[in-house]
Amino acid sequence: MNDVFQQDWDPKSDAVLRDQRAACDEMRGRRPVAYSDFLGRYLFMHEDIVRVLNDHGTFSSVVSRHFFVPNGMDLPEHAE
């Protein structure tokens, strides 16, 4: 487990895989920003997701020295 963050969301759990929509609805009310060892942080609120997608100065997709298309790119490269 990650030493800094404690997992509070498991996207591979039986409950989530059985009914993803219900699981996300439940998290939206309980914990709108969660952490998973599987892929890191998860956002459940529409407003948060829109902000992350549109605020390239604060939230960057360039997170690794390994280049991934398109998820490792920010605008304007991602748009191309």
For each residue, the residues with C-beta under 8 A, 3 or more apart:
1: 6 7 37
2: 5 6 7 35 37
3:
4:
5: 2 35
6: 1 2 35
7: 1 2 10 35 36 37
8: 31 34 35 36
9: 27 31 34 35 36 42
10: 7 13 16 36 38
11: 16 36 38 39 42
12: 16 17 38
13: 10 16 17 23
14: 17 18
15: 18 19 23
16: 10 11 12 13 19 20 23
17: 12 13 14 20
18: 14 15
19: 15 16 22 23
20: 16 17 23 24
21: 24 25
22: 19 25 26
23: 13 15 16 19 20 26 27
24: 20 21 27 28 44
25: 21 22 28 29
26: 22 23 29 30
27: 9 23 24 30 31 32 34 42 44
28: 24 25 32 44 45
29: 25 26
30: 26 27
31: 8 9 27 34 44
32: 27 28 43 44 45 48
33: 41 42 43 44 45 48
34: 8 9 27 31 41 42 44
35: 2 5 6 7 8 9 40 41 42
36: 7 8 9 10 11 39 40 41 42
37: 1 2 7
38: 10 11 12
39: 11 36 42
40: 35 36
41: 33 34 35 36
42: 9 11 27 33 34 35 36 39
43: 32 33 48 49 52
44: 24 27 28 31 32 33 34 48
45: 28 32 33 48 49
46: 49 50
47: 50 51
48: 32 33 43 44 45 51 52
49: 43 45 46 52 53
50: 46 47 53 54
51: 47 48 54 55 59
52: 43 48 49 55 59
53: 49 50
54: 50 51
55: 51 52 58 59
56: 59 60 74 75
57:
58: 55
59: 51 52 55 56
60: 56 63 74
61: 71 72 73 74 78
62: 72 73 74
63: 60 72
64: 67 68 72
65:
66: 72
67: 64 72
68: 64 71 72 73
69: 72 73
70: 73 78
71: 61 68
72: 61 62 63 64 66 67 68 69
73: 61 62 68 69 70 77 78
74: 56 60 61 62 77 78
75: 56 78 79
76: 79 80
77: 73 74 80
78: 61 70 73 74 75
79: 75 76
80: 76 77
